Amino acid sequence: MKLKTVYLALCILGTILAYWQFLPWLLASGLNVRLLIHELFLNRISAFFAIDVIVSSIVLLVFMRAESDRLGIRKRWLAVLALLTVGVSLALPLFLYLRELELEHSASLPTPTTV
């Protein structure tokens, strides 16, 4: 199985698992940002996970910028949108999928010859 197929499957899994927990909360509470933040930092263990995800999101943004510039990944904005709407569980495998597509595309291009 190709790595890009694994990344695509992880995109689906990451979205389903994240929204499996978020959608029932959203239906019960509405889009109450104050309550969301309160419950996110309700105790030390949930705060630990929240801070871990926030830091991971910042690292992912830096990585996506650097890799996009280095490899010329054109659709990085899709991964940024995924980060803002779902989270790292979608954005990371999506960006890695886009990265694999770019690497495949680059490998298929003829290499320039030196004279």
Secondary structure, DSSP 8 states (H G I E B T S, - for coil): --HHHHHHHHHHHHHHHHHHHHHHHHHHH-S-HHHHHHHHTSSHHHHHHHHHHHHHHHHHHHHHHHHHHHHT-TTHHHHHHHHHHT-HHHHHHHHHHHHHHHHHHHHHS------
